[in-house]
Amino acid sequence: MAEGTPKEEKTADGNRRGFLKASVVASAALAVGGIAAIAKVADETSGVETTESTSIGFPRFLIQDVQTKQTANVNTMTTNDYLTFNYPLDNEPNIIVKLGVAVANGVGPDQDIVAYSDICQHLGCNPAFVHPGGAGPFCNPNYSAKVAAMYCCCHGSIYDLTNNANVIGGPAPRGVPRVLLEVDSNGDVYAIGMAPPTIYGHGPAGSDDVSYDLQGGTPVA
């Protein structure tokens, strides 16, 4: 049989190259799809409840009250029960509370446990927790909260804990940062990161860059 002409040989080589290229692309697509499927299965079968993914660098910290050493557990916390803990640095107070009503980003069987920075976004004072209908702190005992709130005695800033700690009174320019939470299979609650804005005193005021939260102190152990 006569050998193919140069034009025929060139066409054949082009076809072979096209086939190999298509095979490589298809294999890569299958590999990526397989990885995505594996990741999805791992997430669905982990048995761990999280509010959302955290940024790299934040410690995973079992929440315990700084005074009583009581561990935060979704099975033992009752409505208006709260604990204070330091995170992500060992001198930065936060509050975790069971609200008794389901809220966005709440964890636990009732989706009502949330945690927020206890450093006011106005001038850095430490607000106090006030449960609905409860009297205000010593600085304003006449205040009666309509919702679970944090009340700052320094200048009267009030944060609504049922609505992402948004400001509902006073001079604070923005809500306090939310602590990202994770619940393990035993019901214990862990802090795993911070949502923006940055904690008061870290980076530019109101910045969304939470990496500033890890600067200027010692991370919790």
N, C-alpha and C positions, 0 to 999 in steps of 0.2 A: 504494500500500500504506500502511496506517495506521502512524504512528510508534509505537514501543514505549512501553509504560507506564513511569512512573517506577520501578516495582518491577523490570521487565524490564531497564531501562537500568542499574540498580544492580547486578543480578546479573551482567550482561555485563562491567561495569567490574571487579567482583571477580574474575571468571574471568581477565580479561586481566592483572590485577595478580598473581594466583597463578601464572600461566604465566611471567611475566617473572621473578618471584622464584625459581621453580624453575630457570629457565634460568641465572640468575646463580650459584646454588649449584652446579649441575652443572658450569658452566665453571670455577669455582674449584677444585672437586674434581679435574677433569682437569688443571688447571695444576699443582696440588700433586703429583699423581701423576707428571706429566711431569718435574718438578724432581727428585723422589726417584729416578726411573729414571735420569736423567742423572747424578746424584751417584753412584749405584751403579755405573754403567758406568765413570765416571771413576776410581773407587776400584779396580775390578777390572782396569783396563788400565794403571794407573800404573807397574807394574813395580817398586814400592817396597814393601819389607817393613817393617812397623812392629809394635811390641808393642801399642800402643793409642793413642788420640788424646791429644794433649797439651793443657795449658792455655795460653791465650793469654798471651804475655809471655816464655816461655822461649826462649832462643836455640837455633837449630839449629847444632850444633857438630861438626865433623869430629874424631873422637877421635884424638889423638896422644899418645904417651908424653911426659911432661914432661921426661924426661932424654934419651932417645934420639931423640925426634921420630918414632918409628915409628908409622905409621898403622894403626889397627885395621881389619883386613880379614878377612872370614869365610873367604876362600880361602887365607890364609897363616897364620892362627893355628892352633896345634897344642894338643893337650890339656895343660892346666895352664899354658899360655902366658898371661901377664897383662901389662897395661899400667896405668900410673897416669896420671890426667889430672885437670885442674881443671874443675869444673862445678857449678852454673850461674854461680857467681862465680869470679873468677880466682885466688882463694886457698883454694878448697875442694876437697880431694883426693877422688878416687873411684878404684875399681879395676874394670877390665873383664877378664873371664877366660873362657877356653874350658874347660868342665868335663869334656867327654868323655862326658857322659850328657845325654839330653834332659830338659829341665825346663820347668815352667810359665813362660811369658813369655820363654823362650830364643829367640834369633834365629840365623840362619845355616842352612845345609843340614841340620845335625844338631840344630838347635833347642837348642843347648847353650851359647850365649854370652850372658852376663849381666853387668850392671854395677851396682855399689852404692856408696853413700857410704862413704868411708873415714874417717868421723868417728864414734867410738863414741858411742852414745846414753846412756852412763853419765856420763862427765865430759868428753867431747870429745877423747880421745886418738886416735891413728891406729893401728888394728889392722893386723896383717901377714897376708898370704896364706899359708896352709899347705895343700899338696896332700894328698890321701888317702895315708896311710901315711908321710907326711913328718914329720921332726922339727919340733918347735915352734920359735918364734923364740928369740933369745939369752936372753930372760928365763926361758924354761921349755923347754930342749932335750929334756926327758924327755916332753913332750907329743907324742902321736902321733895325728894326725887320722884319723878313720874316714871322713869325707867332706871334700870341699873346704870350707875354712872360713877365717874371718878371726879371728885371735887377738889380743886387746888386752893388751899387756904391763903397762898401768897397774894393772889390777885383775882380769885374767883372764877378761874377757867373751869368749865365743866365739859366732860367728854361722855358721849352716849355709847355705852359698851354694847348695846344691841344693834348699833349701826356703825361698825368699823371704827369706834372711838372718835367719831366726828365731833367737832366742837359745837356745843349747843348753848354756850354762855361764856362770857369773859373775854379777855384779850388774846388768848392763844391763837396764833395765825393758822394752825393746822392741827389735825388729829395726831395722837401719839402713835408710834409704830406698833404694828401687830407682831406678836411672836408666832412663828410657824410651828405647828404642833404635829406630833406623831404619837399614835397609840399602839402599843404592842398587844400581843395576844392575851396578855394577863390584865390588860386595862390600864397599865401604867402609862403616864403621859410624859413625853420627851419634848424638849425644845430643840429644834433643828435649824433654826435660822430666823432672820428678821425680814419683815416686809418694809418697803419704804413708807414714809420718809426716813432719813437717817435719824438716829437717836440724838436728842438735844446735846449740843456741844461737840458733835462729830461732823467734820467736813462742812461744806457750805450749807447754811440753814435751808431745810426743805429739800435737800438733794435726794434723788432716787438711787444714788450709788451707795448701796448698803455695805460695800466693802469698807467704807469709813468707820462703820460700827465696830470693826475689829481692831482699830488703831487706838493707841493711847492708854493701854492697860494690859492686864493679864487675863487671857481667856479662862473661863471656868474649867475646872478639871473634869 
